[in-house]
Amino acid sequence: MKLLSRQRLRQIFMVGGVESFGVILSGIAGLLIVNVLPKEQYAAYTFLIACTTLMMGITDLGLAHCCLPVVGQRNRDVPWVVAACHHVFHKRWVLLSAGLLIIVPYWYFTSRQHGWTGPGYWLASVLVLGVVLVQLREHYATTVLLILAQISTLNRITFASYGVRIALVAAVLLLPMTAYSTAGLITATAGASLVALMLYGRHFHQQGIGTHRLGADDARRVDGEILRIAKPLVLPAVFYQVQGVVTVFIVSLFGTANMVAEVGAFGRLAMALVVVDRVANVLLFPAIARAPAGPRFVRVLAQIHGLYLLAMGCTFLTSLLFPQYWILLLGEQYRSMTPLVWMMFLSSLLGNAAGFAFRTLTVRGATARQSFSIVATLVTQVLYLWLVGISDLKSVLGFGLASSAASFVFQYSLLLACWREWRTEAVSPA
């Protein structure tokens, strides 16, 4: 596993270029939405996107981290990859129905609380469910091609999907703003995923990647492996899926629609942080999952995390030195939030870094002790609410920052402990 091999660098630049372009397009689309959509409608849009994220997360419960370890080094065995991924994703479909039992009451209560009603809002809410159904199938196809290392195909389809979404978003925003504008924007997301799904289906047909299922013996063996990997992650998965939208969740329950819009707008600035994580998901984590143990593996892993944290630190400096330029992207109606830009960036950076460490652990099957992260985060949150409380946007962002910091400290502490174990395992056979 060479960190700076010529092939690896070529792939990093290729994927990084496509993902950077995609993030730029997504960022442009998001900033257009922030600038054009009235604050009241943008608040409803932010809330519905949070519901989408939460529903997708509930289908996970640790299952999303099972495909790479289950496939292991059999990543060139196409029938095995397809069958193993289908087996995992079938369980995610089952969990979707359970997710609806959680999301629908939350959606109904919050919608009534903020007065989000009318045919346009109901249509947008129904479309959210359609987005989840399409994106779940899209994630399955993406996972299969990711494990098969068909990076160029992933790049082409991702590029097409991004292009379709920004075209549809621009079309919606060029029309006069109506009660149906929010539904139109969610349709743009669904349309982009549908195009990606069609392209995946055509590629699967051309490459002869058919439908494969596990035999009874393999299914039992894979179920045992899934249980071993996912069981320690169930409680943390539920907890952190809620944590992923906890700021929107708290503001939607206890704040005003204006605060919901401001929190959602700040989330748009965090899009700049997505490129590195997406490149890592496509190239880095599959390589980590397949890499044989050894001193070199541990050393390279330390280099990777050092570079990652350095990049995050440089990004944070821009929020301290040039917050006024970041806030320009959101428009005049959000200028009062300029002094708080650094809080949003630091919270997002710590959360992303914690996720980076978490993914490093899970792709190697090191999922034990994750439940203790709930205790660490909850204690931090309770202390924050007790000492500071929730009264305005600054206190809400501070709550998110404290939560991200607790997760960062815990995940990297766990990773450092595993590094010592991996180093011992690597040295002992010699």
C-alpha positions in Angstrom: 0.0 0.0 0.0 2.1 2.9 -1.3 0.9 6.3 -0.2 2.6 8.2 -3.0 2.8 5.6 -5.8 2.3 6.9 -9.3 -0.9 5.0 -9.8 -2.3 6.2 -6.5 -1.4 9.8 -7.2 -3.0 9.6 -10.6 -6.2 8.2 -9.1 -6.2 10.8 -6.3 -5.9 13.7 -8.8 -8.5 12.1 -11.1 -11.0 11.5 -8.3 -10.1 14.7 -6.5 -10.7 16.7 -9.7 -14.1 15.2 -10.3 -15.1 15.5 -6.6 -13.8 19.0 -6.5 -15.8 19.9 -9.6 -18.8 18.1 -8.1 -18.5 20.0 -4.8 -18.1 23.2 -6.7 -21.3 22.5 -8.6 -23.1 21.4 -5.4 -21.8 24.4 -3.6 -23.0 26.7 -6.4 -26.4 25.0 -6.4 -26.6 25.3 -2.6 -25.5 28.9 -2.5 -28.0 29.8 -5.3 -30.7 28.2 -3.1 -29.6 30.1 0.0 -29.5 33.4 -1.9 -32.7 33.1 -3.9 -35.1 31.1 -1.7 -36.9 33.2 1.0 -35.7 32.5 4.5 -39.1 30.9 5.5 -39.0 28.5 2.6 -35.3 27.8 3.1 -36.0 26.8 6.7 -38.6 24.3 5.5 -36.1 23.0 2.9 -33.3 22.6 5.5 -35.7 20.7 7.8 -36.8 18.3 5.0 -33.1 17.7 4.0 -32.4 16.9 7.6 -35.2 14.4 7.5 -33.8 12.8 4.4 -30.3 12.5 6.1 -31.8 11.0 9.2 -33.9 8.4 7.2 -30.8 7.3 5.2 -28.9 7.1 8.5 -31.5 4.9 10.2 -31.1 2.4 7.3 -27.5 2.1 8.3 -27.1 1.1 12.0 -23.5 0.0 11.2 -24.4 -1.9 8.0 -22.8 0.6 5.7 -19.4 -0.3 7.3 -19.9 -4.1 6.7 -19.4 -4.3 2.9 -15.7 -3.7 2.7 -14.7 -6.0 5.6 -17.1 -8.8 4.4 -15.7 -8.7 0.9 -12.2 -8.5 2.2 -9.5 -9.5 -0.3 -12.0 -11.1 -2.7 -12.6 -7.8 -4.3 -11.9 -9.2 -7.8 -14.6 -11.9 -7.5 -17.5 -10.1 -9.1 -20.3 -12.6 -8.1 -19.0 -12.6 -4.5 -18.9 -8.8 -4.4 -22.4 -8.3 -5.8 -23.9 -11.1 -3.6 -22.3 -9.8 -0.4 -23.3 -6.2 -1.0 -26.9 -7.2 -1.9 -27.1 -9.2 1.3 -26.0 -6.2 3.4 -28.2 -3.8 1.6 -31.3 -6.0 1.9 -31.1 -5.5 5.6 -30.9 -1.7 5.0 -34.2 -1.8 3.1 -35.8 -3.6 6.0 -34.6 -0.9 8.4 -36.1 1.8 6.3 -39.6 0.9 7.5 -38.5 1.2 11.1 -37.0 4.6 10.2 -40.3 5.9 9.0 -41.9 5.1 12.4 -39.3 7.5 14.0 -39.2 10.2 11.3 -42.9 10.7 10.6 -43.9 11.8 14.2 -40.9 14.2 14.3 -41.8 15.6 10.9 -45.5 16.0 11.8 -44.9 17.7 15.1 -42.2 20.1 13.8 -44.2 21.0 10.6 -47.2 21.9 12.7 -45.1 23.9 15.2 -43.6 26.1 12.5 -46.8 26.3 10.4 -45.3 24.5 7.4 -48.5 23.4 5.6 -50.1 23.6 2.2 -50.0 21.4 -0.9 -46.5 22.5 -1.9 -45.1 21.5 1.4 -47.0 18.2 1.5 -45.7 17.4 -2.0 -42.1 18.2 -1.0 -42.5 15.9 2.0 -43.7 13.0 -0.2 -40.8 13.6 -2.6 -38.3 13.3 0.4 -39.4 9.6 0.7 -38.8 9.1 -3.0 -35.3 10.6 -2.7 -34.5 8.1 0.1 -35.7 5.1 -2.0 -33.7 6.2 -5.1 -30.5 7.1 -3.1 -30.5 3.8 -1.3 -30.4 1.9 -4.6 -27.8 4.4 -5.9 -25.6 3.7 -2.8 -25.7 0.0 -3.5 -24.5 0.4 -7.0 -21.8 2.9 -5.9 -20.6 0.4 -3.3 -20.3 -2.4 -5.8 -18.2 -0.4 -8.3 -16.2 1.1 -5.4 -15.2 -2.4 -4.2 -14.5 -3.5 -7.8 -12.2 -0.5 -8.1 -14.0 0.8 -11.2 -13.0 4.4 -10.4 -13.3 5.9 -13.9 -16.9 4.7 -14.2 -17.7 6.1 -10.8 -16.2 9.4 -11.9 -18.2 9.6 -15.1 -21.5 8.8 -13.4 -20.8 11.2 -10.5 -19.9 13.9 -13.0 -23.2 13.4 -14.9 -25.2 13.3 -11.7 -23.8 16.6 -10.5 -24.4 18.3 -13.8 -28.0 17.2 -13.9 -28.7 18.4 -10.4 -27.3 21.9 -10.9 -29.2 22.2 -14.2 -32.5 21.2 -12.5 -31.8 23.5 -9.5 -31.1 26.4 -11.9 -34.3 25.7 -13.8 -36.3 25.8 -10.6 -34.7 29.0 -9.3 -35.2 30.8 -12.6 -38.9 30.3 -12.3 -40.9 32.7 -10.1 -40.8 31.6 -6.4 -44.0 29.8 -5.4 -45.2 27.5 -2.7 -44.0 24.6 -4.9 -40.4 25.8 -5.2 -39.2 23.7 -2.3 -40.8 20.6 -3.9 -39.0 21.5 -7.2 -35.6 21.7 -5.5 -36.1 18.2 -3.9 -37.2 16.9 -7.3 -33.8 18.1 -8.6 -32.1 15.9 -6.1 -34.2 13.0 -7.0 -33.7 13.6 -10.7 -29.9 13.6 -10.3 -30.0 10.3 -8.4 -32.4 8.7 -11.0 -29.9 9.6 -13.8 -27.1 8.1 -11.8 -29.1 5.0 -11.2 -29.9 4.6 -14.9 -26.2 5.0 -15.8 -25.2 2.4 -13.2 -27.8 0.0 -14.6 -26.5 0.4 -18.2 -22.9 -0.1 -17.0 -23.8 -3.2 -15.1 -25.5 -4.6 -18.2 -22.6 -3.8 -20.5 -20.1 -5.3 -18.0 -22.1 -8.4 -17.4 -22.5 -7.6 -13.7 -25.6 -9.6 -13.1 -27.7 -10.5 -10.1 -26.0 -12.8 -7.6 -27.2 -14.1 -4.3 -25.4 -15.9 -1.5 -25.9 -19.6 -0.9 -27.3 -20.7 2.4 -23.9 -21.5 3.9 -22.3 -18.3 2.7 -25.3 -16.3 3.9 -25.0 -17.7 7.4 -21.3 -17.0 7.5 -21.8 -13.4 6.2 -24.6 -12.9 8.7 -22.2 -13.9 11.4 -19.6 -11.4 10.1 -22.2 -8.7 9.8 -23.3 -9.3 13.3 -19.7 -9.2 14.6 -19.0 -5.9 12.9 -22.4 -4.1 13.2 -23.4 -5.1 16.7 -21.0 -2.8 18.5 -22.1 0.0 16.1 -25.9 -0.2 16.5 -26.2 2.2 19.4 -23.4 4.6 18.2 -25.0 4.5 14.7 -28.4 5.5 16.0 -26.9 8.1 18.3 -24.6 9.6 15.7 -27.2 9.6 13.0 -29.2 11.9 15.3 -26.0 13.8 16.1 -25.5 14.4 12.4 -28.6 16.6 12.3 -28.8 17.4 16.0 -28.3 21.2 15.5 -31.2 21.3 13.0 -33.1 19.0 15.3 -32.7 21.3 18.3 -33.3 24.5 16.4 -36.5 23.1 14.8 -37.9 22.0 18.1 -36.8 25.0 20.3 -35.9 27.8 17.9 -37.5 29.9 15.3 -37.8 29.2 11.5 -35.2 32.0 11.0 -32.7 30.1 13.1 -33.4 27.0 11.2 -32.6 28.9 8.0 -29.4 30.3 9.4 -28.1 26.9 10.6 -28.9 25.4 7.2 -27.1 28.3 5.4 -24.0 27.7 7.5 -24.1 24.1 6.5 -23.6 25.2 2.9 -20.2 26.7 3.8 -19.1 23.3 5.1 -19.4 21.9 1.5 -15.8 22.9 1.0 -14.7 20.2 3.5 -16.4 17.4 1.5 -13.8 16.9 -1.2 -11.1 15.2 1.0 -13.6 12.9 2.6 -15.1 11.8 -0.7 -11.7 11.1 -2.2 -10.9 9.0 0.9 -14.1 7.1 0.6 -13.4 6.2 -3.0 -9.7 5.5 -2.9 -8.3 5.4 0.6 -10.6 3.3 2.7 -10.9 0.4 0.2 -7.1 0.3 0.2 -6.9 0.3 4.0 -9.5 -2.5 4.1 -7.4 -4.7 1.8 -3.9 -3.8 3.0 -2.0 -6.6 4.8 -0.9 -5.9 8.3 2.7 -4.9 8.9 4.9 -2.1 10.2 4.6 -0.3 6.9 0.8 -0.2 7.1 0.9 1.4 10.5 3.5 3.9 9.4 1.5 4.9 6.2 -1.7 5.2 8.2 0.0 7.7 10.6 1.2 9.7 7.5 -2.3 9.8 6.1 -3.9 11.1 9.2 -1.2 13.6 9.7 -1.8 15.0 6.2 -5.5 15.0 6.8 -5.3 16.9 10.0 -2.9 19.4 8.5 -5.3 20.1 5.6 -8.2 20.6 8.1 -6.1 23.0 10.2 -5.3 25.1 7.1 -9.0 25.3 6.2 -9.8 26.4 9.7 -7.3 29.3 9.5 -9.2 30.7 6.5 -12.4 30.9 8.7 -10.4 32.9 11.3 -8.6 35.2 8.9 -11.2 35.7 6.2 -14.7 35.1 7.6 -16.2 38.1 5.7 -15.3 36.4 2.3 -17.0 33.1 3.4 -20.2 34.9 4.4 -20.3 36.8 1.1 -21.3 33.4 -0.5 -24.5 33.4 1.5 -25.8 36.8 0.7 -26.8 40.0 2.5 -29.6 38.4 4.6 -27.0 36.3 6.5 -24.3 39.0 7.0 -24.9 39.2 10.7 -23.5 35.7 11.1 -20.0 36.7 10.1 -18.5 36.5 13.7 -19.7 33.0 14.0 -18.1 31.5 10.9 -15.1 30.1 12.8 -17.5 28.1 15.1 -19.2 26.5 12.2 -15.9 25.5 10.5 -14.3 24.2 13.7 -17.4 22.1 14.5 -17.5 20.7 11.0 -13.8 20.0 10.9 -13.7 18.2 14.2 -16.8 16.2 13.2 -15.3 15.2 9.8 -12.0 14.3 11.5 -13.8 12.1 14.0 -15.6 10.4 11.1 -12.3 9.9 9.3 -10.8 8.1 12.3 -14.1 6.1 12.7 -14.0 5.0 9.1 -10.3 3.9 9.5 -11.3 1.7 12.4 -14.5 0.2 10.8 -12.9 -0.8 7.5 -10.4 -2.9 9.5 -13.3 -4.4 11.5 -12.2 -2.7 14.7 -15.7 -1.7 15.9 -15.5 -2.7 19.6 -15.9 -0.1 22.3 -17.8 2.3 20.1 -20.7 2.4 22.5 -18.6 4.3 25.0 -18.5 7.2 22.5 -22.2 7.8 23.3 -21.4 8.3 27.0 -18.6 10.7 26.2 -20.7 12.8 23.9 -23.8 12.8 26.1 -21.8 13.9 29.2 -20.3 16.7 27.1 -23.7 17.8 25.9 -25.4 17.7 29.3 -22.6 19.7 30.8 -22.9 22.3 27.9 -26.7 22.6 28.3 -26.3 22.9 32.1 -23.5 25.6 31.9 -24.5 27.5 28.7 -28.0 26.4 27.6 -29.6 27.1 24.2 -30.9 30.6 23.6 -29.5 31.9 20.3 -27.6 30.9 17.2 -24.2 31.2 18.9 -25.2 28.9 21.7 -26.6 26.4 19.2 -23.3 26.4 17.3 -21.4 26.0 20.6 -23.5 23.0 21.4 -22.5 21.4 18.0 -18.9 22.4 18.6 -18.8 20.8 22.0 -20.4 17.6 20.6 -17.9 17.4 17.7 -14.9 18.0 20.0 -16.0 15.1 22.3 -16.4 12.8 19.3 -13.0 13.8 17.9 -11.2 13.2 21.2 -12.9 9.8 21.6 -12.4 8.5 18.1 -8.7 9.4 17.9 -8.0 8.0 21.4 -9.6 4.7 20.2 -7.6 4.9 16.9 -4.3 5.5 18.8 -5.1 2.5 21.0 -5.7 0.3 17.9 -2.5 1.5 16.3 -0.6 0.1 19.3 -2.4 -3.2 18.9 -1.8 -3.3 15.2 1.9 -2.5 15.7 2.1 -5.4 18.2 0.3 -7.7 15.8 2.6 -6.6 13.0 5.8 -7.2 14.9 4.9 -10.4 16.8 4.8 -12.8 13.7 8.3 -11.8 12.8 
